[in-house]
Amino acid sequence: MSQDNLRISVNGICCGNSIVRAQKAIKAIEDVNKVRIDLANKLAHIEGGPDPEAVVAGLIGAGFPAVYEPAG
């Protein structure tokens, strides 16, 4: 799959522990290469080629309400 950069809005992230849990949920998704969580803006920046809906579903399953924000 092609290399993409996704931005996912993630609620419920408030501390280092929740960042680790969110990163673990995202990294479990196929084709994720790198994850960076922006705590101040509640955003997950994801490099790779994962299906955005799979990432959102994984975050929701881990207890983090999430929304895909397409670039543009």
C-alpha positions in Angstrom: 0.0 0.0 0.0 1.2 3.6 -0.6 2.9 5.7 2.0 0.3 8.2 3.5 0.1 10.5 6.4 -3.1 10.4 8.3 -4.4 12.7 10.9 -7.0 11.3 13.4 -8.7 13.4 16.0 -8.7 11.5 19.3 -10.6 12.4 22.4 -9.9 10.9 25.9 -6.2 11.3 25.8 -5.1 13.2 28.9 -1.8 11.7 30.1 1.2 9.6 29.2 -0.6 6.4 30.0 -3.4 7.2 27.6 -0.9 8.2 24.9 0.8 4.8 25.3 -2.6 3.0 25.1 -3.6 5.0 22.0 -0.3 4.3 20.3 -0.6 0.6 21.0 -4.1 0.5 19.5 -2.9 2.3 16.4 0.3 0.3 15.9 -1.8 -2.9 16.0 -3.4 -1.8 12.6 -1.9 -3.2 9.5 0.4 -0.9 7.5 1.1 1.6 10.3 4.8 2.6 10.2 5.0 5.4 12.8 2.6 7.1 15.3 3.0 10.5 17.0 0.3 11.7 19.4 -0.1 15.5 19.9 -1.6 15.7 23.4 -2.3 19.5 23.2 -4.4 19.2 20.0 -5.7 15.7 20.6 -4.4 14.4 17.3 -2.7 11.2 16.2 -0.3 11.7 13.2 0.2 8.3 11.5 2.7 7.4 8.8 2.1 4.4 6.6 -0.7 3.2 4.5 -3.4 2.0 7.0 -7.1 2.2 6.3 -8.3 5.3 8.2 -11.6 3.6 9.2 -9.6 0.7 10.7 -7.5 3.1 12.7 -10.7 4.9 14.0 -12.3 1.6 14.8 -9.1 0.4 16.7 -9.1 3.6 18.8 -12.8 3.4 19.5 -12.3 -0.2 20.6 -9.5 0.9 23.0 -11.9 3.5 24.5 -10.8 6.6 22.6 -13.5 8.4 20.6 -11.9 9.2 17.2 -12.6 10.9 13.9 -10.7 10.8 10.7 -9.8 14.2 9.4 -8.9 14.0 5.7 -6.2 16.4 4.5 -7.4 19.4 2.5 
